[in-house]
Amino acid sequence: MTTLAALYALCMSLGVCSSGPRTLVDRLPPNNEVGTWTRVSDIQLVTDLTEFYNRIDGAAPKYIDRGWVSSVYATYSDGTRTIQVAIHDMGSPAGAQSIYSFSMPAASQAIPGRDNAVLDLGLSTVYAAYAYVDRFYIQLNISDKSDAALNAIELFTNDILDRNR
């Protein structure tokens, strides 16, 4: 059984996923869907509060207060850079929009054509992106701050937002 199939089976058994295409794991792009980006880490599904607290080092209350249900994490590489992806199931569209608004960076710029996604321009050596769709809050960061990195994180964010429509 592949890692993805095992993770999906676990997700279904825990009752945190539906059989439709709107699960946390389904939001992650497969290898080579966005350019040559491939996953370089196992998918990590977090459904337990203790594990969540440990994973995000003290930032859990702001998510839990807004309806956090579960999260999925993955790291991708194009051979030069890495993108870390975190997608949080916030239980409802209102919960996802609430954590997005609460976490809005001071120096942000909308991703072109999106009213639900921004780039964090205030970081000194990397770019980050934040978005929400349906009940999901999405966070990405890329390992450098170049024009190529900016293009890649925008493409990756758009792919995740547009998945499974």
N, CA, C and O atoms as a DFTB+ gen file, in Angstrom:
660 C
 N C O
     1  1       0.854      -1.174       0.000
     2  2       0.000       0.000       0.000
     3  2       0.901       1.238       0.000
     4  3       1.858       1.303       0.771
     5  1       0.610       2.197      -0.837
     6  2       1.417       3.410      -0.875
     7  2       1.167       4.257       0.355
     8  3       0.166       4.080       1.050
     9  1       2.079       5.175       0.622
    10  2       1.943       6.066       1.767
    11  2       0.657       6.874       1.671
    12  3      -0.054       7.041       2.662
    13  1       0.359       7.376       0.474
    14  2      -0.844       8.184       0.291
    15  2      -2.097       7.347       0.534
    16  3      -3.042       7.818       1.167
    17  1      -2.112       6.117       0.041
    18  2      -3.269       5.258       0.243
    19  2      -3.445       4.930       1.728
    20  3      -4.564       4.926       2.242
    21  1      -2.337       4.655       2.407
    22  2      -2.409       4.363       3.844
    23  2      -2.905       5.578       4.613
    24  3      -3.719       5.447       5.526
    25  1      -2.420       6.753       4.249
    26  2      -2.843       7.978       4.917
    27  2      -4.320       8.238       4.670
    28  3      -5.041       8.651       5.579
    29  1      -4.771       8.001       3.455
    30  2      -6.176       8.194       3.147
    31  2      -7.039       7.221       3.952
    32  3      -8.087       7.603       4.472
    33  1      -6.596       5.956       4.054
    34  2      -7.341       4.968       4.827
    35  2      -7.426       5.395       6.296
    36  3      -8.482       5.277       6.917
    37  1      -6.315       5.890       6.849
    38  2      -6.310       6.386       8.220
    39  2      -7.259       7.562       8.362
    40  3      -8.031       7.636       9.318
    41  1      -7.199       8.460       7.429
    42  2      -8.049       9.646       7.447
    43  2      -9.527       9.238       7.457
    44  3     -10.320       9.777       8.228
    45  1      -9.881       8.299       6.610
    46  2     -11.275       7.836       6.552
    47  2     -11.676       7.163       7.865
    48  3     -12.784       7.376       8.357
    49  1     -10.786       6.357       8.429
    50  2     -11.131       5.639       9.658
    51  2     -11.299       6.579      10.841
    52  3     -12.057       6.285      11.765
    53  1     -10.597       7.708      10.821
    54  2     -10.726       8.678      11.897
    55  2     -11.954       9.572      11.731
    56  3     -12.322      10.311      12.645
    57  1     -12.577       9.498      10.569
    58  2     -13.768      10.296      10.318
    59  2     -13.471      11.762      10.069
    60  3     -14.365      12.597      10.209
    61  1     -12.229      12.105       9.699
    62  2     -11.899      13.503       9.457
    63  2     -11.917      13.837       7.978
    64  3     -11.692      14.988       7.605
    65  1     -12.176      12.867       7.141
    66  2     -12.196      13.086       5.699
    67  2     -13.527      12.593       5.140
    68  3     -14.125      11.651       5.660
    69  1     -13.965      13.226       4.105
    70  2     -15.117      12.718       3.386
    71  2     -14.601      11.883       2.226
    72  3     -13.406      11.896       1.935
    73  1     -15.484      11.165       1.569
    74  2     -15.055      10.368       0.430
    75  2     -14.926      11.230      -0.818
    76  3     -14.435      10.761      -1.845
    77  1     -15.356      12.476      -0.742
    78  2     -15.257      13.386      -1.878
    79  2     -13.876      13.981      -2.006
    80  3     -12.979      13.631      -1.239
    81  1     -13.688      14.865      -2.949
    82  2     -12.369      15.407      -3.246
    83  2     -11.961      16.596      -2.376
    84  3     -11.003      17.290      -2.716
    85  1     -12.646      16.850      -1.277
    86  2     -12.354      18.045      -0.488
    87  2     -11.683      17.710       0.832
    88  3     -12.022      18.305       1.855
    89  1     -10.748      16.780       0.841
    90  2     -10.026      16.428       2.047
    91  2      -8.708      17.176       2.106
    92  3      -8.263      17.747       1.110
    93  1      -8.098      17.172       3.253
    94  2      -6.789      17.801       3.397
    95  2      -5.774      17.200       2.436
    96  3      -5.093      17.932       1.718
    97  1      -5.669      15.903       2.416
    98  2      -4.680      15.227       1.576
    99  2      -4.939      15.510       0.100
   100  3      -3.994      15.682      -0.669
   101  1      -6.206      15.560      -0.306
   102  2      -6.540      15.840      -1.703
   103  2      -6.121      17.241      -2.144
   104  3      -5.958      17.489      -3.339
   105  1      -5.948      18.141      -1.208
   106  2      -5.533      19.505      -1.546
   107  2      -4.049      19.586      -1.906
   108  3      -3.622      20.557      -2.531
   109  1      -3.256      18.581      -1.521
   110  2      -1.821      18.595      -1.827
   111  2      -1.594      18.213      -3.282
   112  3      -2.135      17.213      -3.753
   113  1      -0.799      19.000      -3.995
   114  2      -0.517      18.664      -5.398
   115  2       0.308      17.378      -5.509
   116  3       1.214      17.147      -4.709
   117  1      -0.009      16.544      -6.502
   118  2       0.853      15.387      -6.741
   119  2       2.181      15.844      -7.355
   120  3       2.312      16.981      -7.807
   121  1       3.140      14.953      -7.362
   122  2       4.449      15.265      -7.940
   123  2       4.327      15.714      -9.388
   124  3       3.548      15.157     -10.161
   125  1       5.097      16.714      -9.738
   126  2       5.214      17.258     -11.101
   127  2       3.939      17.903     -11.633
   128  3       3.845      18.152     -12.835
   129  1       2.965      18.180     -10.788
   130  2       1.774      18.888     -11.250
   131  2       2.063      20.390     -11.389
   132  3       1.555      21.051     -12.295
   133  1       2.876      20.903     -10.487
   134  2       3.293      22.305     -10.564
   135  2       4.760      22.281     -10.999
   136  3       5.660      22.095     -10.180
   137  1       4.979      22.470     -12.289
   138  2       6.346      22.403     -12.810
   139  2       6.989      21.069     -12.469
   140  3       6.394      20.007     -12.656
   141  1       8.217      21.145     -11.965
   142  2       8.955      19.925     -11.610
   143  2       8.994      19.695     -10.102
   144  3       9.850      18.962      -9.607
   145  1       8.084      20.311      -9.380
   146  2       8.058      20.171      -7.920
   147  2       7.601      18.771      -7.532
   148  3       6.581      18.278      -8.015
   149  1       8.382      18.132      -6.643
   150  2       8.040      16.806      -6.135
   151  2       8.125      16.806      -4.617
   152  3       8.910      17.543      -4.021
   153  1       7.307      15.967      -4.010
   154  2       7.289      15.870      -2.555
   155  2       8.568      15.178      -2.086
   156  3       8.931      14.122      -2.602
   157  1       9.246      15.774      -1.111
   158  2      10.497      15.230      -0.581
   159  2      10.355      14.784       0.873
   160  3      11.342      14.429       1.517
   161  1       9.140      14.805       1.379
   162  2       8.888      14.327       2.738
   163  2       7.597      13.535       2.728
   164  3       6.769      13.686       1.830
   165  1       7.434      12.700       3.723
   166  2       6.160      12.015       3.882
   167  2       5.098      13.036       4.267
   168  3       5.389      14.038       4.921
   169  1       3.880      12.772       3.857
   170  2       2.755      13.598       4.268
   171  2       2.526      13.352       5.751
   172  3       2.503      12.205       6.198
   173  1       2.356      14.424       6.513
   174  2       2.087      14.302       7.944
   175  2       0.682      14.821       8.227
   176  3       0.400      16.006       8.051
   177  1      -0.180      13.936       8.659
   178  2      -1.544      14.292       9.019
   179  2      -1.617      14.401      10.530
   180  3      -1.242      13.469      11.241
   181  1      -2.098      15.537      11.028
   182  2      -2.197      15.788      12.461
   183  2      -3.668      15.949      12.815
   184  3      -4.349      16.834      12.298
   185  1      -4.154      15.076      13.709
   186  2      -5.553      15.127      14.118
   187  2      -5.706      15.209      15.623
   188  3      -6.826      15.304      16.126
   189  1      -4.609      15.173      16.346
   190  2      -4.596      15.143      17.803
   191  2      -4.102      16.497      18.334
   192  3      -3.120      17.041      17.829
   193  1      -4.778      17.033      19.342
   194  2      -4.410      18.347      19.883
   195  2      -2.992      18.388      20.431
   196  3      -2.286      19.374      20.216
   197  1      -2.556      17.355      21.129
   198  2      -1.198      17.343      21.678
   199  2      -0.171      17.372      20.560
   200  3       0.805      18.119      20.617
   201  1      -0.399      16.555      19.548
   202  2       0.510      16.532      18.391
   203  2       0.519      17.893      17.683
   204  3       1.564      18.362      17.232
   205  1      -0.657      18.517      17.592
   206  2      -0.746      19.831      16.958
   207  2       0.030      20.871      17.759
   208  3       0.794      21.650      17.190
   209  1      -0.162      20.887      19.078
   210  2       0.606      21.809      19.928
   211  2       2.101      21.620      19.711
   212  3       2.835      22.595      19.550
   213  1       2.548      20.386      19.707
   214  2       3.979      20.107      19.523
   215  2       4.464      20.519      18.141
   216  3       5.585      21.006      17.997
   217  1       3.646      20.334      17.145
   218  2       4.034      20.635      15.760
   219  2       4.224      22.126      15.530
   220  3       5.176      22.525      14.859
   221  1       3.343      22.956      16.069
   222  2       3.423      24.384      15.757
   223  2       3.926      25.229      16.922
   224  3       3.770      26.450      16.927
   225  1       4.515      24.585      17.885
   226  2       5.310      25.270      18.908
   227  2       4.593      26.445      19.579
   228  3       5.080      27.575      19.552
   229  1       3.449      26.170      20.172
   230  2       2.783      27.191      20.972
   231  2       1.764      28.054      20.254
   232  3       1.071      28.834      20.908
   233  1       1.642      27.950      18.938
   234  2       0.682      28.782      18.203
   235  2      -0.692      28.133      18.093
   236  3      -1.588      28.699      17.467
   237  1      -0.874      26.967      18.683
   238  2      -2.120      26.214      18.532
   239  2      -3.374      26.956      18.996
   240  3      -4.401      26.850      18.325
   241  1      -3.350      27.704      20.108
   242  2      -4.605      28.308      20.576
   243  2      -5.314      29.182      19.537
   244  3      -6.542      29.155      19.458
   245  1      -4.580      29.947      18.751
   246  2      -5.261      30.807      17.769
   247  2      -6.009      29.985      16.722
   248  3      -7.004      30.455      16.170
   249  1      -5.552      28.775      16.443
   250  2      -6.249      27.884      15.515
   251  2      -7.422      27.193      16.210
   252  3      -8.533      27.150      15.682
   253  1      -7.161      26.661      17.388
   254  2      -8.187      25.924      18.128
   255  2      -9.373      26.826      18.439
   256  3     -10.522      26.394      18.346
   257  1      -9.104      28.075      18.810
   258  2     -10.173      29.029      19.102
   259  2     -11.051      29.318      17.889
   260  3     -12.168      29.814      18.037
   261  1     -10.554      29.013      16.693
   262  2     -11.292      29.279      15.459
   263  2     -11.801      28.000      14.791
   264  3     -12.203      28.021      13.628
   265  1     -11.784      26.880      15.537
   266  2     -12.426      25.663      15.058
   267  2     -11.520      24.585      14.480
   268  3     -12.011      23.688      13.796
   269  1     -10.216      24.641      14.732
   270  2      -9.285      23.669      14.156
   271  2      -9.772      22.235      14.331
   272  3     -10.225      21.844      15.407
   273  1      -9.667      21.454      13.246
   274  2     -10.050      20.042      13.241
   275  2      -8.822      19.158      12.994
   276  3      -8.599      18.187      13.717
   277  1      -8.027      19.496      11.974
   278  2      -6.861      18.692      11.611
   279  2      -5.982      19.492      10.657
   280  3      -6.390      20.526      10.128
   281  1      -4.756      18.986      10.447
   282  2      -3.807      19.646       9.540
   283  2      -3.024      18.606       8.771
   284  3      -2.876      17.466       9.211
   285  1      -2.524      19.014       7.616
   286  2      -1.632      18.170       6.826
   287  2      -0.418      19.009       6.438
   288  3      -0.531      20.197       6.138
   289  1       0.746      18.360       6.453
   290  2       2.012      19.038       6.153
   291  2       2.776      18.233       5.115
   292  3       2.770      17.002       5.139
   293  1       3.439      18.946       4.194
   294  2       4.293      18.296       3.197
   295  2       5.351      19.291       2.741
   296  3       5.141      20.503       2.790
   297  1       6.489      18.766       2.296
   298  2       7.573      19.582       1.758
   299  2       7.859      19.123       0.335
   300  3       7.940      17.926       0.057
   301  1       8.011      20.096      -0.562
   302  2       8.274      19.838      -1.978
   303  2       9.602      20.490      -2.365
   304  3      10.057      21.429      -1.713
   305  1      10.215      19.978      -3.436
   306  2      11.447      20.570      -3.955
   307  2      11.429      20.541      -5.480
   308  3      10.844      19.650      -6.095
   309  1      12.076      21.526      -6.067
   310  2      12.295      21.529      -7.515
   311  2      13.769      21.263      -7.833
   312  3      14.210      21.444      -8.968
   313  1      14.516      20.835      -6.830
   314  2      15.944      20.571      -6.989
   315  2      16.810      21.739      -6.571
   316  3      18.004      21.574      -6.319
   317  1      16.213      22.929      -6.496
   318  2      16.937      24.133      -6.095
   319  2      16.370      24.722      -4.808
   320  3      17.112      25.112      -3.906
   321  1      15.054      24.777      -4.741
   322  2      14.357      25.383      -3.612
   323  2      13.411      24.371      -2.985
   324  3      13.127      23.328      -3.574
   325  1      12.924      24.684      -1.787
   326  2      11.887      23.867      -1.155
   327  2      10.685      24.747      -0.820
   328  3      10.822      25.930      -0.511
   329  1       9.520      24.140      -0.890
   330  2       8.275      24.775      -0.462
   331  2       7.682      23.891       0.625
   332  3       7.498      22.689       0.436
   333  1       7.386      24.508       1.769
   334  2       6.700      23.810       2.843
   335  2       5.236      24.212       2.800
   336  3       4.905      25.394       2.715
   337  1       4.367      23.214       2.861
   338  2       2.930      23.432       2.771
   339  2       2.269      22.931       4.051
   340  3       2.542      21.827       4.521
   341  1       1.400      23.763       4.598
   342  2       0.542      23.373       5.726
   343  2      -0.881      23.733       5.343
   344  3      -1.155      24.867       4.951
   345  1      -1.785      22.772       5.455
   346  2      -3.196      23.021       5.183
   347  2      -3.967      22.601       6.425
   348  3      -3.838      21.475       6.904
   349  1      -4.764      23.518       6.931
   350  2      -5.504      23.288       8.170
   351  2      -6.999      23.230       7.876
   352  3      -7.542      24.129       7.234
   353  1      -7.656      22.186       8.338
   354  2      -9.104      22.087       8.269
   355  2      -9.635      22.832       9.485
   356  3      -9.449      22.396      10.622
   357  1     -10.288      23.944       9.241
   358  2     -10.784      24.792      10.319
   359  2     -12.256      24.538      10.646
   360  3     -12.877      25.302      11.385
   361  1     -12.807      23.456      10.087
   362  2     -14.155      23.046      10.453
   363  2     -15.271      23.735       9.697
   364  3     -16.344      23.156       9.528
   365  1     -15.047      24.960       9.236
   366  2     -16.075      25.702       8.519
   367  2     -15.410      26.806       7.696
   368  3     -14.284      27.206       7.991
   369  1     -16.101      27.298       6.667
   370  2     -15.552      28.437       5.925
   371  2     -15.320      29.657       6.825
   372  3     -14.348      30.388       6.636
   373  1     -16.203      29.878       7.796
   374  2     -16.028      31.017       8.709
   375  2     -14.757      30.863       9.535
   376  3     -14.049      31.843       9.767
   377  1     -14.459      29.647       9.980
   378  2     -13.233      29.406      10.739
   379  2     -11.989      29.643       9.899
   380  3     -11.016      30.226      10.378
   381  1     -12.015      29.193       8.641
   382  2     -10.864      29.391       7.745
   383  2     -10.654      30.883       7.461
   384  3      -9.522      31.366       7.491
   385  1     -11.723      31.599       7.191
   386  2     -11.597      33.029       6.927
   387  2     -11.146      33.771       8.182
   388  3     -10.395      34.741       8.082
   389  1     -11.583      33.343       9.340
   390  2     -11.210      33.999      10.589
   391  2      -9.707      33.881      10.862
   392  3      -9.068      34.876      11.203
   393  1      -9.134      32.680      10.717
   394  2      -7.704      32.534      10.975
   395  2      -6.892      33.256       9.898
   396  3      -5.820      33.786      10.192
   397  1      -7.378      33.286       8.673
   398  2      -6.727      34.029       7.586
   399  2      -6.675      35.519       7.940
   400  3      -5.618      36.143       7.846
   401  1      -7.792      36.077       8.339
   402  2      -7.837      37.503       8.692
   403  2      -6.978      37.796       9.917
   404  3      -6.266      38.800       9.947
   405  1      -7.037      36.938      10.915
   406  2      -6.265      37.114      12.149
   407  2      -4.758      37.075      11.877
   408  3      -3.990      37.810      12.498
   409  1      -4.347      36.217      10.951
   410  2      -2.924      35.994      10.682
   411  2      -2.371      36.842       9.543
   412  3      -1.227      36.648       9.131
   413  1      -3.157      37.772       9.032
   414  2      -2.726      38.583       7.891
   415  2      -1.430      39.321       8.206
   416  3      -1.365      40.070       9.182
   417  1      -0.386      39.115       7.381
   418  2       0.876      39.824       7.629
   419  2       0.739      41.321       7.346
   420  3      -0.064      41.733       6.509
   421  1       1.525      42.121       8.047
   422  2       1.467      43.581       7.887
   423  2       1.874      44.008       6.482
   424  3       1.257      44.899       5.898
   425  1       2.908      43.377       5.939
   426  2       3.387      43.715       4.591
   427  2       2.934      42.631       3.628
   428  3       3.691      41.718       3.296
   429  1       1.690      42.743       3.186
   430  2       1.153      41.717       2.298
   431  2       0.722      42.309       0.972
   432  3       0.477      43.509       0.843
   433  1       0.638      41.421      -0.009
   434  2       0.198      41.796      -1.350
   435  2      -0.704      40.679      -1.856
   436  3      -0.349      39.504      -1.753
   437  1      -1.856      41.026      -2.395
   438  2      -2.771      40.010      -2.913
   439  2      -2.105      39.251      -4.060
   440  3      -1.374      39.830      -4.864
   441  1      -2.369      37.965      -4.118
   442  2      -1.939      37.184      -5.275
   443  2      -2.876      37.576      -6.412
   444  3      -4.094      37.538      -6.237
   445  1      -2.341      37.952      -7.569
   446  2      -3.173      38.447      -8.670
   447  2      -4.362      37.529      -8.967
   448  3      -4.222      36.313      -9.098
   449  1      -5.535      38.158      -9.067
   450  2      -6.756      37.441      -9.378
   451  2      -7.402      36.746      -8.191
   452  3      -8.378      36.015      -8.362
   453  1      -6.874      36.960      -6.986
   454  2      -7.401      36.282      -5.791
   455  2      -7.782      37.300      -4.730
   456  3      -7.038      38.245      -4.467
   457  1      -8.940      37.103      -4.126
   458  2      -9.302      37.919      -2.963
   459  2      -9.188      37.105      -1.689
   460  3      -9.568      37.571      -0.614
   461  1      -8.661      35.875      -1.802
   462  2      -8.527      34.987      -0.646
   463  2      -7.096      34.463      -0.497
   464  3      -6.881      33.407       0.099
   465  1      -6.113      35.203      -1.038
   466  2      -4.720      34.749      -0.966
   467  2      -3.777      35.943      -1.018
   468  3      -3.953      36.856      -1.824
   469  1      -2.766      35.920      -0.139
   470  2      -1.778      36.996      -0.113
   471  2      -0.366      36.428      -0.009
   472  3      -0.150      35.299       0.433
   473  1       0.580      37.254      -0.433
   474  2       2.001      36.993      -0.237
   475  2       2.479      37.837       0.927
   476  3       2.074      38.990       1.072
   477  1       3.336      37.267       1.753
   478  2       3.969      38.006       2.838
   479  2       5.270      38.576       2.295
   480  3       6.217      37.834       2.032
   481  1       5.318      39.876       2.129
   482  2       6.496      40.548       1.582
   483  2       7.423      41.068       2.671
   484  3       8.470      41.641       2.369
   485  1       7.057      40.878       3.919
   486  2       7.824      41.433       5.027
   487  2       8.940      40.542       5.551
   488  3       9.645      40.932       6.481
   489  1       9.117      39.369       4.984
   490  2      10.170      38.462       5.438
   491  2      11.474      38.800       4.718
   492  3      11.452      39.149       3.538
   493  1      12.592      38.703       5.403
   494  2      13.849      39.185       4.820
   495  2      14.477      38.239       3.805
   496  3      15.100      38.712       2.854
   497  1      14.341      36.920       3.963
   498  2      15.056      36.008       3.075
   499  2      14.177      34.981       2.379
   500  3      14.682      34.175       1.598
   501  1      12.877      34.987       2.640
   502  2      11.958      34.017       2.033
   503  2      10.627      34.700       1.714
   504  3      10.349      35.803       2.184
   505  1       9.820      34.024       0.911
   506  2       8.435      34.433       0.711
   507  2       7.533      33.438       1.425
   508  3       7.878      32.266       1.578
   509  1       6.388      33.915       1.855
   510  2       5.336      33.058       2.398
   511  2       4.029      33.466       1.733
   512  3       3.880      34.597       1.269
   513  1       3.097      32.541       1.694
   514  2       1.771      32.818       1.144
   515  2       0.730      32.253       2.103
   516  3       0.943      31.228       2.751
   517  1      -0.396      32.947       2.175
   518  2      -1.500      32.547       3.034
   519  2      -2.782      32.644       2.225
   520  3      -2.973      33.592       1.463
   521  1      -3.662      31.660       2.391
   522  2      -4.903      31.645       1.621
   523  2      -5.951      30.831       2.373
   524  3      -5.643      30.133       3.339
   525  1      -7.188      30.935       1.913
   526  2      -8.237      30.072       2.436
   527  2      -9.199      29.751       1.313
   528  3      -9.388      30.539       0.386
   529  1      -9.796      28.590       1.413
   530  2     -10.838      28.164       0.486
   531  2     -11.706      27.169       1.237
   532  3     -11.202      26.259       1.896
   533  1     -13.016      27.353       1.131
   534  2     -13.951      26.520       1.857
   535  2     -13.556      26.516       3.335
   536  3     -13.449      27.588       3.931
   537  1     -13.340      25.372       3.934
   538  2     -12.999      25.304       5.363
   539  2     -11.496      25.186       5.601
   540  3     -11.072      24.929       6.728
   541  1     -10.692      25.369       4.567
   542  2      -9.256      25.153       4.647
   543  2      -8.459      26.453       4.683
   544  3      -8.696      27.363       3.889
   545  1      -7.512      26.526       5.615
   546  2      -6.549      27.623       5.703
   547  2      -5.207      27.069       5.235
   548  3      -4.763      26.023       5.708
   549  1      -4.570      27.765       4.312
   550  2      -3.386      27.275       3.617
   551  2      -2.213      28.200       3.896
   552  3      -2.332      29.421       3.796
   553  1      -1.067      27.601       4.250
   554  2       0.167      28.348       4.486
   555  2       1.284      27.701       3.671
   556  3       1.426      26.478       3.662
   557  1       2.065      28.518       2.995
   558  2       3.222      28.030       2.256
   559  2       4.401      28.937       2.537
   560  3       4.227      30.129       2.789
   561  1       5.596      28.380       2.494
   562  2       6.788      29.211       2.475
   563  2       7.809      28.559       1.566
   564  3       7.876      27.336       1.439
   565  1       8.600      29.411       0.941
   566  2       9.606      28.943      -0.010
   567  2      10.975      29.385       0.481
   568  3      11.105      30.421       1.134
   569  1      11.971      28.617       0.172
   570  2      13.285      28.753       0.800
   571  2      14.167      29.876       0.272
   572  3      15.327      29.967       0.673
   573  1      13.671      30.722      -0.598
   574  2      14.466      31.897      -0.976
   575  2      13.553      33.039      -1.387
   576  3      12.333      32.887      -1.445
   577  1      14.150      34.167      -1.667
   578  2      13.387      35.364      -2.002
   579  2      13.914      35.938      -3.319
   580  3      14.566      36.982      -3.346
   581  1      13.617      35.234      -4.397
   582  2      14.008      35.649      -5.738
   583  2      12.750      35.783      -6.589
   584  3      11.660      35.411      -6.153
   585  1      12.897      36.310      -7.793
   586  2      11.756      36.386      -8.704
   587  2      11.218      34.991      -9.026
   588  3      10.006      34.793      -9.107
   589  1      12.128      34.020      -9.210
   590  2      11.707      32.645      -9.489
   591  2      10.926      32.068      -8.302
   592  3       9.938      31.359      -8.496
   593  1      11.360      32.366      -7.095
   594  2      10.667      31.887      -5.897
   595  2       9.277      32.517      -5.798
   596  3       8.307      31.837      -5.463
   597  1       9.184      33.801      -6.087
   598  2       7.892      34.485      -6.056
   599  2       6.929      33.836      -7.044
   600  3       5.776      33.570      -6.704
   601  1       7.390      33.582      -8.253
   602  2       6.564      32.933      -9.269
   603  2       6.139      31.539      -8.809
   604  3       4.978      31.162      -8.962
   605  1       7.073      30.778      -8.247
   606  2       6.775      29.408      -7.828
   607  2       5.746      29.371      -6.706
   608  3       4.827      28.553      -6.744
   609  1       5.881      30.234      -5.714
   610  2       4.934      30.185      -4.593
   611  2       3.543      30.636      -5.036
   612  3       2.542      30.131      -4.528
   613  1       3.467      31.577      -5.974
   614  2       2.165      31.968      -6.517
   615  2       1.525      30.805      -7.270
   616  3       0.344      30.520      -7.075
   617  1       2.292      30.131      -8.128
   618  2       1.767      28.989      -8.878
   619  2       1.303      27.876      -7.936
   620  3       0.237      27.293      -8.133
   621  1       2.106      27.589      -6.919
   622  2       1.776      26.535      -5.969
   623  2       0.503      26.877      -5.198
   624  3      -0.366      26.024      -5.018
   625  1       0.396      28.109      -4.748
   626  2      -0.794      28.538      -4.009
   627  2      -2.032      28.431      -4.891
   628  3      -3.061      27.913      -4.457
   629  1      -1.937      28.916      -6.124
   630  2      -3.071      28.834      -7.047
   631  2      -3.471      27.389      -7.307
   632  3      -4.662      27.083      -7.375
   633  1      -2.495      26.494      -7.453
   634  2      -2.804      25.091      -7.694
   635  2      -3.598      24.503      -6.521
   636  3      -4.589      23.803      -6.726
   637  1      -3.162      24.789      -5.309
   638  2      -3.862      24.265      -4.132
   639  2      -5.270      24.846      -4.046
   640  3      -6.218      24.122      -3.744
   641  1      -5.415      26.141      -4.306
   642  2      -6.743      26.763      -4.247
   643  2      -7.677      26.200      -5.314
   644  3      -8.877      26.069      -5.073
   645  1      -7.150      25.867      -6.478
   646  2      -7.988      25.420      -7.583
   647  2      -8.228      23.907      -7.621
   648  3      -9.003      23.424      -8.447
   649  1      -7.580      23.172      -6.745
   650  2      -7.701      21.703      -6.767
   651  2      -9.127      21.259      -6.447
   652  3      -9.792      21.817      -5.575
   653  1      -9.565      20.258      -7.167
   654  2     -10.801      19.542      -6.867
   655  2     -12.049      20.408      -6.906
   656  3     -12.968      20.221      -6.109
   657  1     -12.078      21.336      -7.817
   658  2     -13.287      22.155      -7.942
   659  2     -14.369      21.395      -8.638
   660  3     -15.464      21.922      -8.835
